[in-house]
Amino acid sequence: MEVTTSIPPARMFKAFVLEADTLIPKVVPGAIQHVELVEGDGGVGSIKKLTFGEASLKAML
């Protein structure tokens, strides 16, 4: 998918890659409630635990 935006590429990268753990639960709170870093520092090989919300369950049914 390709989307046109007026937001600079560096800011989009920061939001969707570097700050995704805090951004995604705010943008879609019903789908993802919480993202927890279980192991590592967030880099390659890190393990994250996603807690899905009610909207995620309804979408699967």
N, CA, C and O atoms as a Tripos MOL2 file, in Angstrom:
@<TRIPOS>MOLECULE
protein
  244   243    61     0     0
PROTEIN
NO_CHARGES

@<TRIPOS>ATOM
      1 N           0.8370   -1.1570    0.0000 N.3       1 MET1
      2 CA          0.0000    0.0000    0.0000 C.3       1 MET1
      3 C           0.8940    1.2360    0.0000 C.2       1 MET1
      4 O           1.9240    1.2640    0.6740 O.2       1 MET1
      5 N           0.5050    2.2360   -0.7430 N.am      2 GLU2
      6 CA          1.2410    3.4950   -0.8010 C.3       2 GLU2
      7 C           0.3100    4.6250   -0.4000 C.2       2 GLU2
      8 O          -0.8200    4.7150   -0.8790 O.2       2 GLU2
      9 N           0.7980    5.4900    0.4880 N.am      3 VAL3
     10 CA         -0.0090    6.5970    0.9920 C.3       3 VAL3
     11 C           0.7680    7.8900    0.8170 C.2       3 VAL3
     12 O           1.9580    7.9470    1.1280 O.2       3 VAL3
     13 N           0.1090    8.9260    0.3230 N.am      4 THR4
     14 CA          0.7280   10.2340    0.1870 C.3       4 THR4
     15 C           0.4420   11.0410    1.4450 C.2       4 THR4
     16 O          -0.6930   11.0800    1.9200 O.2       4 THR4
     17 N           1.4810   11.6870    1.9860 N.am      5 THR5
     18 CA          1.3230   12.4780    3.2010 C.3       5 THR5
     19 C           2.2360   13.6950    3.1570 C.2       5 THR5
     20 O           3.2540   13.6960    2.4640 O.2       5 THR5
     21 N           1.8660   14.7230    3.8950 N.am      6 SER6
     22 CA          2.7030   15.9240    3.9750 C.3       6 SER6
     23 C           3.7150   15.8250    5.1140 C.2       6 SER6
     24 O           4.5300   16.7290    5.2990 O.2       6 SER6
     25 N           3.6690   14.7360    5.8750 N.am      7 ILE7
     26 CA          4.5800   14.5350    7.0000 C.3       7 ILE7
     27 C           5.9470   14.1120    6.4560 C.2       7 ILE7
     28 O           6.0220   13.2300    5.6000 O.2       7 ILE7
     29 N           7.0220   14.7270    6.9420 N.am      8 PRO8
     30 CA          8.3650   14.3680    6.4600 C.3       8 PRO8
     31 C           8.6960   12.8990    6.7310 C.2       8 PRO8
     32 O           8.2770   12.3520    7.7510 O.2       8 PRO8
     33 N           9.4450   12.2530    5.8240 N.am      9 PRO9
     34 CA          9.7850   10.8330    5.9830 C.3       9 PRO9
     35 C          10.4600   10.5020    7.3150 C.2       9 PRO9
     36 O          10.1700    9.4640    7.9080 O.2       9 PRO9
     37 N          11.3470   11.3600    7.7870 N.am     10 ALA10
     38 CA         12.0420   11.0930    9.0560 C.3      10 ALA10
     39 C          11.0590   11.0340   10.2240 C.2      10 ALA10
     40 O          11.2140   10.2200   11.1350 O.2      10 ALA10
     41 N          10.0590   11.8940   10.1900 N.am     11 ARG11
     42 CA          9.0480   11.8950   11.2620 C.3      11 ARG11
     43 C           8.1590   10.6530   11.1800 C.2      11 ARG11
     44 O           7.7980   10.0850   12.2100 O.2      11 ARG11
     45 N           7.8060   10.2310    9.9710 N.am     12 MET12
     46 CA          7.0010    9.0170    9.7990 C.3      12 MET12
     47 C           7.7700    7.7960   10.2920 C.2      12 MET12
     48 O           7.2060    6.9390   10.9720 O.2      12 MET12
     49 N           9.0650    7.7120    9.9490 N.am     13 PHE13
     50 CA          9.8970    6.5960   10.4010 C.3      13 PHE13
     51 C           9.9520    6.5650   11.9230 C.2      13 PHE13
     52 O           9.7880    5.5080   12.5320 O.2      13 PHE13
     53 N          10.1810    7.7120   12.5300 N.am     14 LYS14
     54 CA         10.2560    7.7940   13.9920 C.3      14 LYS14
     55 C           8.9530    7.3140   14.6260 C.2      14 LYS14
     56 O           8.9750    6.5550   15.5950 O.2      14 LYS14
     57 N           7.8270    7.7530   14.0860 N.am     15 ALA15
     58 CA          6.5290    7.3880   14.6520 C.3      15 ALA15
     59 C           6.2120    5.9070   14.4760 C.2      15 ALA15
     60 O           5.8270    5.2400   15.4370 O.2      15 ALA15
     61 N           6.3680    5.3890   13.2650 N.am     16 PHE16
     62 CA          5.9370    4.0170   12.9830 C.3      16 PHE16
     63 C           6.9560    2.9370   13.3090 C.2      16 PHE16
     64 O           6.5940    1.7680   13.4470 O.2      16 PHE16
     65 N           8.2250    3.3100   13.4330 N.am     17 VAL17
     66 CA          9.2530    2.3110   13.7320 C.3      17 VAL17
     67 C           9.7920    2.4760   15.1450 C.2      17 VAL17
     68 O           9.7730    1.5300   15.9330 O.2      17 VAL17
     69 N          10.2640    3.6550   15.4640 N.am     18 LEU18
     70 CA         10.9130    3.8630   16.7540 C.3      18 LEU18
     71 C           9.9280    4.0300   17.9110 C.2      18 LEU18
     72 O          10.2240    3.6290   19.0360 O.2      18 LEU18
     73 N           8.7570    4.6210   17.6420 N.am     19 GLU19
     74 CA          7.7860    4.8820   18.7050 C.3      19 GLU19
     75 C           6.4920    4.0940   18.5400 C.2      19 GLU19
     76 O           5.4700    4.4460   19.1300 O.2      19 GLU19
     77 N           6.5300    3.0420   17.7500 N.am     20 ALA20
     78 CA          5.3210    2.2630   17.4680 C.3      20 ALA20
     79 C           4.7080    1.6580   18.7300 C.2      20 ALA20
     80 O           3.4870    1.5390   18.8270 O.2      20 ALA20
     81 N           5.5380    1.2790   19.6900 N.am     21 ASP21
     82 CA          5.0270    0.6500   20.9150 C.3      21 ASP21
     83 C           4.0970    1.5710   21.6970 C.2      21 ASP21
     84 O           3.1640    1.0930   22.3410 O.2      21 ASP21
     85 N           4.3290    2.8650   21.6540 N.am     22 THR22
     86 CA          3.4500    3.7990   22.3560 C.3      22 THR22
     87 C           2.3910    4.3880   21.4310 C.2      22 THR22
     88 O           1.3000    4.7380   21.8800 O.2      22 THR22
     89 N           2.7040    4.4990   20.1470 N.am     23 LEU23
     90 CA          1.7810    5.1070   19.1970 C.3      23 LEU23
     91 C           0.5970    4.2070   18.8510 C.2      23 LEU23
     92 O          -0.5470    4.6610   18.8670 O.2      23 LEU23
     93 N           0.8540    2.9540   18.5450 N.am     24 ILE24
     94 CA         -0.2050    2.0540   18.0780 C.3      24 ILE24
     95 C          -1.3360    1.8840   19.0970 C.2      24 ILE24
     96 O          -2.5000    1.9700   18.7060 O.2      24 ILE24
     97 N          -1.0540    1.6480   20.3820 N.am     25 PRO25
     98 CA         -2.1640    1.5500   21.3390 C.3      25 PRO25
     99 C          -2.9950    2.8340   21.4410 C.2      25 PRO25
    100 O          -4.1800    2.7750   21.7670 O.2      25 PRO25
    101 N          -2.3890    3.9850   21.1690 N.am     26 LYS26
    102 CA         -3.1280    5.2520   21.2000 C.3      26 LYS26
    103 C          -3.9910    5.4220   19.9550 C.2      26 LYS26
    104 O          -5.0990    5.9520   20.0280 O.2      26 LYS26
    105 N          -3.4810    4.9710   18.8140 N.am     27 VAL27
    106 CA         -4.1950    5.1280   17.5450 C.3      27 VAL27
    107 C          -5.3500    4.1350   17.4330 C.2      27 VAL27
    108 O          -6.4340    4.4980   16.9760 O.2      27 VAL27
    109 N          -5.1310    2.9030   17.8390 N.am     28 VAL28
    110 CA         -6.1630    1.8590   17.7780 C.3      28 VAL28
    111 C          -6.3050    1.1900   19.1570 C.2      28 VAL28
    112 O          -5.9510    0.0220   19.3170 O.2      28 VAL28
    113 N          -6.8220    1.9300   20.1490 N.am     29 PRO29
    114 CA         -6.8780    1.3920   21.5150 C.3      29 PRO29
    115 C          -7.7630    0.1590   21.6570 C.2      29 PRO29
    116 O          -7.5330   -0.6600   22.5460 O.2      29 PRO29
    117 N          -8.7490    0.0160   20.8160 N.am     30 GLY30
    118 CA         -9.6140   -1.1570   20.9000 C.3      30 GLY30
    119 C          -8.9740   -2.4060   20.3330 C.2      30 GLY30
    120 O          -9.3700   -3.5180   20.6830 O.2      30 GLY30
    121 N          -7.9970   -2.2420   19.4690 N.am     31 ALA31
    122 CA         -7.3460   -3.3810   18.8310 C.3      31 ALA31
    123 C          -6.1270   -3.8550   19.6110 C.2      31 ALA31
    124 O          -5.9510   -5.0540   19.8250 O.2      31 ALA31
    125 N          -5.2940   -2.9260   20.0320 N.am     32 ILE32
    126 CA         -4.0970   -3.2690   20.8090 C.3      32 ILE32
    127 C          -4.0960   -2.4170   22.0670 C.2      32 ILE32
    128 O          -4.0440   -1.1890   21.9970 O.2      32 ILE32
    129 N          -4.1530   -3.0760   23.2150 N.am     33 GLN33
    130 CA         -4.2140   -2.3540   24.4820 C.3      33 GLN33
    131 C          -2.8380   -1.9750   25.0010 C.2      33 GLN33
    132 O          -2.6620   -0.8940   25.5630 O.2      33 GLN33
    133 N          -1.8600   -2.8570   24.8190 N.am     34 HIS34
    134 CA         -0.5660   -2.6420   25.4630 C.3      34 HIS34
    135 C           0.5300   -3.3920   24.7120 C.2      34 HIS34
    136 O           0.3070   -4.4890   24.2010 O.2      34 HIS34
    137 N           1.7110   -2.7900   24.6500 N.am     35 VAL35
    138 CA          2.8860   -3.4480   24.0840 C.3      35 VAL35
    139 C           3.9670   -3.4340   25.1610 C.2      35 VAL35
    140 O           4.3250   -2.3770   25.6810 O.2      35 VAL35
    141 N           4.4810   -4.6140   25.4890 N.am     36 GLU36
    142 CA          5.4740   -4.7480   26.5590 C.3      36 GLU36
    143 C           6.7510   -5.3740   26.0020 C.2      36 GLU36
    144 O           6.7010   -6.3780   25.2920 O.2      36 GLU36
    145 N           7.8770   -4.7820   26.3230 N.am     37 LEU37
    146 CA          9.1710   -5.3350   25.9390 C.3      37 LEU37
    147 C           9.5390   -6.4020   26.9610 C.2      37 LEU37
    148 O           9.7950   -6.0910   28.1240 O.2      37 LEU37
    149 N           9.5660   -7.6600   26.5280 N.am     38 VAL38
    150 CA          9.8230   -8.7890   27.4200 C.3      38 VAL38
    151 C          11.3170   -9.0380   27.5660 C.2      38 VAL38
    152 O          11.8100   -9.2880   28.6660 O.2      38 VAL38
    153 N          12.0340   -8.9680   26.4450 N.am     39 GLU39
    154 CA         13.4660   -9.2650   26.4640 C.3      39 GLU39
    155 C          14.1780   -8.4340   25.4100 C.2      39 GLU39
    156 O          13.6830   -8.2840   24.2930 O.2      39 GLU39
    157 N          15.3250   -7.9020   25.7590 N.am     40 GLY40
    158 CA         16.1220   -7.1290   24.8170 C.3      40 GLY40
    159 C          15.9500   -5.6340   25.0090 C.2      40 GLY40
    160 O          15.3600   -5.1710   25.9860 O.2      40 GLY40
    161 N          16.4860   -4.8900   24.0440 N.am     41 ASP41
    162 CA         16.4570   -3.4310   24.1300 C.3      41 ASP41
    163 C          15.6010   -2.7950   23.0380 C.2      41 ASP41
    164 O          15.6610   -1.5830   22.8290 O.2      41 ASP41
    165 N          14.8180   -3.5940   22.3510 N.am     42 GLY42
    166 CA         13.9800   -3.0980   21.2700 C.3      42 GLY42
    167 C          14.6080   -3.2840   19.9030 C.2      42 GLY42
    168 O          13.9650   -3.0330   18.8830 O.2      42 GLY42
    169 N          15.8470   -3.7180   19.8730 N.am     43 GLY43
    170 CA         16.5450   -3.9390   18.6090 C.3      43 GLY43
    171 C          16.2930   -5.3400   18.0740 C.2      43 GLY43
    172 O          15.3740   -6.0310   18.5140 O.2      43 GLY43
    173 N          17.1090   -5.7430   17.1350 N.am     44 VAL44
    174 CA         16.9990   -7.0640   16.5220 C.3      44 VAL44
    175 C          17.0950   -8.1420   17.5920 C.2      44 VAL44
    176 O          17.9770   -8.0910   18.4490 O.2      44 VAL44
    177 N          16.1950   -9.1160   17.5470 N.am     45 GLY45
    178 CA         16.1950  -10.2220   18.4960 C.3      45 GLY45
    179 C          15.3850   -9.9630   19.7510 C.2      45 GLY45
    180 O          15.2360  -10.8590   20.5810 O.2      45 GLY45
    181 N          14.8580   -8.7580   19.9070 N.am     46 SER46
    182 CA         14.0470   -8.4420   21.0850 C.3      46 SER46
    183 C          12.7080   -9.1610   21.0070 C.2      46 SER46
    184 O          12.2330   -9.4980   19.9230 O.2      46 SER46
    185 N          12.1100   -9.3900   22.1640 N.am     47 ILE47
    186 CA         10.8080  -10.0500   22.2390 C.3      47 ILE47
    187 C           9.8150   -9.0680   22.8410 C.2      47 ILE47
    188 O          10.0540   -8.5020   23.9080 O.2      47 ILE47
    189 N           8.6890   -8.8720   22.1420 N.am     48 LYS48
    190 CA          7.6450   -7.9700   22.6160 C.3      48 LYS48
    191 C           6.3530   -8.7480   22.8040 C.2      48 LYS48
    192 O           6.0440   -9.6570   22.0330 O.2      48 LYS48
    193 N           5.6020   -8.3840   23.8330 N.am     49 LYS49
    194 CA          4.3080   -9.0060   24.1130 C.3      49 LYS49
    195 C           3.2170   -7.9860   23.8000 C.2      49 LYS49
    196 O           3.1900   -6.9040   24.3860 O.2      49 LYS49
    197 N           2.3180   -8.3300   22.8760 N.am     50 LEU50
    198 CA          1.1990   -7.4700   22.5270 C.3      50 LEU50
    199 C          -0.0540   -7.9820   23.2100 C.2      50 LEU50
    200 O          -0.3640   -9.1710   23.1400 O.2      50 LEU50
    201 N          -0.7760   -7.0880   23.8700 N.am     51 THR51
    202 CA         -2.0490   -7.4300   24.4940 C.3      51 THR51
    203 C          -3.1460   -6.8720   23.5990 C.2      51 THR51
    204 O          -3.2980   -5.6570   23.4690 O.2      51 THR51
    205 N          -3.9040   -7.7670   22.9860 N.am     52 PHE52
    206 CA         -4.9540   -7.3580   22.0640 C.3      52 PHE52
    207 C          -6.2210   -6.9980   22.8190 C.2      52 PHE52
    208 O          -6.4930   -7.5390   23.8910 O.2      52 PHE52
    209 N          -6.9980   -6.0770   22.2500 N.am     53 GLY53
    210 CA         -8.2400   -5.6230   22.8570 C.3      53 GLY53
    211 C          -9.4530   -6.3090   22.2620 C.2      53 GLY53
    212 O          -9.3380   -7.2160   21.4380 O.2      53 GLY53
    213 N         -10.6160   -5.8560   22.6980 N.am     54 GLU54
    214 CA        -11.8900   -6.4310   22.2560 C.3      54 GLU54
    215 C         -12.1070   -6.2820   20.7500 C.2      54 GLU54
    216 O         -12.6710   -7.1790   20.1230 O.2      54 GLU54
    217 N         -11.6740   -5.1810   20.1640 N.am     55 ALA55
    218 CA        -11.8750   -4.9680   18.7260 C.3      55 ALA55
    219 C         -11.1410   -6.0210   17.9060 C.2      55 ALA55
    220 O         -11.6170   -6.4220   16.8440 O.2      55 ALA55
    221 N          -9.9960   -6.4690   18.3860 N.am     56 SER56
    222 CA         -9.2440   -7.5140   17.6800 C.3      56 SER56
    223 C         -10.0120   -8.8210   17.6800 C.2      56 SER56
    224 O         -10.0500   -9.5260   16.6710 O.2      56 SER56
    225 N         -10.6160   -9.1420   18.7990 N.am     57 LEU57
    226 CA        -11.3940  -10.3760   18.9170 C.3      57 LEU57
    227 C         -12.6100  -10.3320   18.0010 C.2      57 LEU57
    228 O         -12.9130  -11.3220   17.3340 O.2      57 LEU57
    229 N         -13.3080   -9.2120   17.9570 N.am     58 LYS58
    230 CA        -14.4940   -9.0740   17.1120 C.3      58 LYS58
    231 C         -14.1310   -9.1740   15.6340 C.2      58 LYS58
    232 O         -14.9030   -9.7120   14.8400 O.2      58 LYS58
    233 N         -12.9610   -8.6590   15.2610 N.am     59 ALA59
    234 CA        -12.5280   -8.7160   13.8640 C.3      59 ALA59
    235 C         -12.2400  -10.1480   13.4340 C.2      59 ALA59
    236 O         -12.3860  -10.4830   12.2580 O.2      59 ALA59
    237 N         -11.8290  -10.9980   14.3790 N.am     60 MET60
    238 CA        -11.5150  -12.3910   14.0610 C.3      60 MET60
    239 C         -12.7700  -13.2400   13.9200 C.2      60 MET60
    240 O         -12.7610  -14.2550   13.2230 O.2      60 MET60
    241 N         -13.8350  -12.8350   14.5690 N.am     61 LEU61
    242 CA        -15.0580  -13.6510   14.5500 C.3      61 LEU61
    243 C         -15.8580  -13.4630   13.3230 C.2      61 LEU61
    244 O         -16.9090  -14.0840   13.1690 O.2      61 LEU61
@<TRIPOS>BOND
     1     1     2 1
     2     2     3 1
     3     3     4 2
     4     3     5 am
     5     5     6 1
     6     6     7 1
     7     7     8 2
     8     7     9 am
     9     9    10 1
    10    10    11 1
    11    11    12 2
    12    11    13 am
    13    13    14 1
    14    14    15 1
    15    15    16 2
    16    15    17 am
    17    17    18 1
    18    18    19 1
    19    19    20 2
    20    19    21 am
    21    21    22 1
    22    22    23 1
    23    23    24 2
    24    23    25 am
    25    25    26 1
    26    26    27 1
    27    27    28 2
    28    27    29 am
    29    29    30 1
    30    30    31 1
    31    31    32 2
    32    31    33 am
    33    33    34 1
    34    34    35 1
    35    35    36 2
    36    35    37 am
    37    37    38 1
    38    38    39 1
    39    39    40 2
    40    39    41 am
    41    41    42 1
    42    42    43 1
    43    43    44 2
    44    43    45 am
    45    45    46 1
    46    46    47 1
    47    47    48 2
    48    47    49 am
    49    49    50 1
    50    50    51 1
    51    51    52 2
    52    51    53 am
    53    53    54 1
    54    54    55 1
    55    55    56 2
    56    55    57 am
    57    57    58 1
    58    58    59 1
    59    59    60 2
    60    59    61 am
    61    61    62 1
    62    62    63 1
    63    63    64 2
    64    63    65 am
    65    65    66 1
    66    66    67 1
    67    67    68 2
    68    67    69 am
    69    69    70 1
    70    70    71 1
    71    71    72 2
    72    71    73 am
    73    73    74 1
    74    74    75 1
    75    75    76 2
    76    75    77 am
    77    77    78 1
    78    78    79 1
    79    79    80 2
    80    79    81 am
    81    81    82 1
    82    82    83 1
    83    83    84 2
    84    83    85 am
    85    85    86 1
    86    86    87 1
    87    87    88 2
    88    87    89 am
    89    89    90 1
    90    90    91 1
    91    91    92 2
    92    91    93 am
    93    93    94 1
    94    94    95 1
    95    95    96 2
    96    95    97 am
    97    97    98 1
    98    98    99 1
    99    99   100 2
   100    99   101 am
   101   101   102 1
   102   102   103 1
   103   103   104 2
   104   103   105 am
   105   105   106 1
   106   106   107 1
   107   107   108 2
   108   107   109 am
   109   109   110 1
   110   110   111 1
   111   111   112 2
   112   111   113 am
   113   113   114 1
   114   114   115 1
   115   115   116 2
   116   115   117 am
   117   117   118 1
   118   118   119 1
   119   119   120 2
   120   119   121 am
   121   121   122 1
   122   122   123 1
   123   123   124 2
   124   123   125 am
   125   125   126 1
   126   126   127 1
   127   127   128 2
   128   127   129 am
   129   129   130 1
   130   130   131 1
   131   131   132 2
   132   131   133 am
   133   133   134 1
   134   134   135 1
   135   135   136 2
   136   135   137 am
   137   137   138 1
   138   138   139 1
   139   139   140 2
   140   139   141 am
   141   141   142 1
   142   142   143 1
   143   143   144 2
   144   143   145 am
   145   145   146 1
   146   146   147 1
   147   147   148 2
   148   147   149 am
   149   149   150 1
   150   150   151 1
   151   151   152 2
   152   151   153 am
   153   153   154 1
   154   154   155 1
   155   155   156 2
   156   155   157 am
   157   157   158 1
   158   158   159 1
   159   159   160 2
   160   159   161 am
   161   161   162 1
   162   162   163 1
   163   163   164 2
   164   163   165 am
   165   165   166 1
   166   166   167 1
   167   167   168 2
   168   167   169 am
   169   169   170 1
   170   170   171 1
   171   171   172 2
   172   171   173 am
   173   173   174 1
   174   174   175 1
   175   175   176 2
   176   175   177 am
   177   177   178 1
   178   178   179 1
   179   179   180 2
   180   179   181 am
   181   181   182 1
   182   182   183 1
   183   183   184 2
   184   183   185 am
   185   185   186 1
   186   186   187 1
   187   187   188 2
   188   187   189 am
   189   189   190 1
   190   190   191 1
   191   191   192 2
   192   191   193 am
   193   193   194 1
   194   194   195 1
   195   195   196 2
   196   195   197 am
   197   197   198 1
   198   198   199 1
   199   199   200 2
   200   199   201 am
   201   201   202 1
   202   202   203 1
   203   203   204 2
   204   203   205 am
   205   205   206 1
   206   206   207 1
   207   207   208 2
   208   207   209 am
   209   209   210 1
   210   210   211 1
   211   211   212 2
   212   211   213 am
   213   213   214 1
   214   214   215 1
   215   215   216 2
   216   215   217 am
   217   217   218 1
   218   218   219 1
   219   219   220 2
   220   219   221 am
   221   221   222 1
   222   222   223 1
   223   223   224 2
   224   223   225 am
   225   225   226 1
   226   226   227 1
   227   227   228 2
   228   227   229 am
   229   229   230 1
   230   230   231 1
   231   231   232 2
   232   231   233 am
   233   233   234 1
   234   234   235 1
   235   235   236 2
   236   235   237 am
   237   237   238 1
   238   238   239 1
   239   239   240 2
   240   239   241 am
   241   241   242 1
   242   242   243 1
   243   243   244 2
@<TRIPOS>SUBSTRUCTURE
     1 MET1         2 RESIDUE 1 A MET
     2 GLU2         6 RESIDUE 1 A GLU
     3 VAL3        10 RESIDUE 1 A VAL
     4 THR4        14 RESIDUE 1 A THR
     5 THR5        18 RESIDUE 1 A THR
     6 SER6        22 RESIDUE 1 A SER
     7 ILE7        26 RESIDUE 1 A ILE
     8 PRO8        30 RESIDUE 1 A PRO
     9 PRO9        34 RESIDUE 1 A PRO
    10 ALA10       38 RESIDUE 1 A ALA
    11 ARG11       42 RESIDUE 1 A ARG
    12 MET12       46 RESIDUE 1 A MET
    13 PHE13       50 RESIDUE 1 A PHE
    14 LYS14       54 RESIDUE 1 A LYS
    15 ALA15       58 RESIDUE 1 A ALA
    16 PHE16       62 RESIDUE 1 A PHE
    17 VAL17       66 RESIDUE 1 A VAL
    18 LEU18       70 RESIDUE 1 A LEU
    19 GLU19       74 RESIDUE 1 A GLU
    20 ALA20       78 RESIDUE 1 A ALA
    21 ASP21       82 RESIDUE 1 A ASP
    22 THR22       86 RESIDUE 1 A THR
    23 LEU23       90 RESIDUE 1 A LEU
    24 ILE24       94 RESIDUE 1 A ILE
    25 PRO25       98 RESIDUE 1 A PRO
    26 LYS26      102 RESIDUE 1 A LYS
    27 VAL27      106 RESIDUE 1 A VAL
    28 VAL28      110 RESIDUE 1 A VAL
    29 PRO29      114 RESIDUE 1 A PRO
    30 GLY30      118 RESIDUE 1 A GLY
    31 ALA31      122 RESIDUE 1 A ALA
    32 ILE32      126 RESIDUE 1 A ILE
    33 GLN33      130 RESIDUE 1 A GLN
    34 HIS34      134 RESIDUE 1 A HIS
    35 VAL35      138 RESIDUE 1 A VAL
    36 GLU36      142 RESIDUE 1 A GLU
    37 LEU37      146 RESIDUE 1 A LEU
    38 VAL38      150 RESIDUE 1 A VAL
    39 GLU39      154 RESIDUE 1 A GLU
    40 GLY40      158 RESIDUE 1 A GLY
    41 ASP41      162 RESIDUE 1 A ASP
    42 GLY42      166 RESIDUE 1 A GLY
    43 GLY43      170 RESIDUE 1 A GLY
    44 VAL44      174 RESIDUE 1 A VAL
    45 GLY45      178 RESIDUE 1 A GLY
    46 SER46      182 RESIDUE 1 A SER
    47 ILE47      186 RESIDUE 1 A ILE
    48 LYS48      190 RESIDUE 1 A LYS
    49 LYS49      194 RESIDUE 1 A LYS
    50 LEU50      198 RESIDUE 1 A LEU
    51 THR51      202 RESIDUE 1 A THR
    52 PHE52      206 RESIDUE 1 A PHE
    53 GLY53      210 RESIDUE 1 A GLY
    54 GLU54      214 RESIDUE 1 A GLU
    55 ALA55      218 RESIDUE 1 A ALA
    56 SER56      222 RESIDUE 1 A SER
    57 LEU57      226 RESIDUE 1 A LEU
    58 LYS58      230 RESIDUE 1 A LYS
    59 ALA59      234 RESIDUE 1 A ALA
    60 MET60      238 RESIDUE 1 A MET
    61 LEU61      242 RESIDUE 1 A LEU
